[in-house]
Amino acid sequence: MNNFFKANQNLLTYSLIILIVIPIFGINFFISFLGNILLLLFLIPLLLLILVFIGFNAYKSRINTCNNCGAISLGLSETCMNCGANLQNISKNNQYDKKPSESTIEVKAEEVK
């Protein structure tokens, strides 16, 4: 019998704690406590997804594309690393302000023999 108590010491400890705490605080305390833990388990991943989304948008807003060569930079430098063109005016010349006909690429079909 003594081995049983040694093997299940954690179970006995938690059982005694529950038997002491339930009469003091009541069942509503445990229901609300478990509900809050479950709520946190669902809200923490949602919060992390929102933080990742905000970080991705902040990173995306810093990306600049060179008008001359099309190279992509993070906006940390004033000139393009490939061709040396000035990148300061790119933020003013937003791609959303352009007409669609100015930004489309015309492709001519050629017959392959």
N, C-alpha and C positions, 0 to 999 in steps of 0.2 A: 504494500500500500504506500510505503514511503517513496518507492521508485515512481509511482504514479504522480505524486505531487511534485517531484523533481522534474519529471518529463513535461508536465503541463503547468509549469510555474507561470508562464506568460498568460495562459488562458485563465488561470485562477486570479492573477493580478487584475486583468482587465474586467473579469466578471465582478470582482469586489468593487472596483472603481465604478462600474455601471450601477451596481446595486446601491451604492452610496449616493451617487450623483442623481439618479432618476427621482428618488423621493424629494430631493432638495429642489431641483430645477424643473422636473416634470418631463413628460414625453414631448411636449411641444418644443422644448429646447433642442432635443435630439433631432426631431423632424426638421426644424428650421436650420440646424447646423448641417445636417446632411444635404438639405436643399441648397444651402449656400455653397457647399463644396462642389456639388454637381453643377451649379450655375457657373462657378469659377472654371471648372473643367471644360465647359463649353465656351465661355467667353474669352479665355486666354488665347486659344488658337485664332479666334476671330480678331482679337486685338493684334496679334502677330501678323495676320494677313493684311490688316489695314496699314500697319507700319511698313510692311514690305511694299505695298502698293504706293504709299506716299514716298518712300525712298526711291522706288523705281521711277516715279514721275519727276522727282527732283533730279535724278541722274539723267533722265531723258531730256529735260529742259536745258541741260548744259551742253548737249551734243550739237556741234555745228558742222555743216557740210560746206566745203569750199565750192564757190561758184565756178572757178576755173577748171579744176581737175576732178572734183567730186570726192576728194578725200574727207574722211570723218575725223574730227578732233573733239576733245572734251571742253574746249573753250578756255583752256588754261593759258594758251599762247595767243599772241596778236596776229601771227602770220601762219600760213599753211606750212606744214612740214614737208609736203611734196613739192609744191610749186612756188612757195614764198608769197602768195597773194595775201592781201590784207583781209583779216577775218572779223574786224570790228564792225563793219557795216552789215554783216549777215543777220544780226539780231534785229536790225531795223527793216531789212528786206525779208519779211516773213514769207514763207511759202504759201500761206493761206491767203495772202493778198494778191497773188498772181492769178491770172486768168488760166483756165484749164488748157487752152490752146498753146500757151507759152511753156507749160511744163510737160506736155506729152512728147513722146519720142515718135517720130515718124519712121516707119519701117517699110522698105521697098522689097517686094518679093522678087527673088531671082530664081530662075529655073536651073536646077542642077543637072548636068549631063554626065 
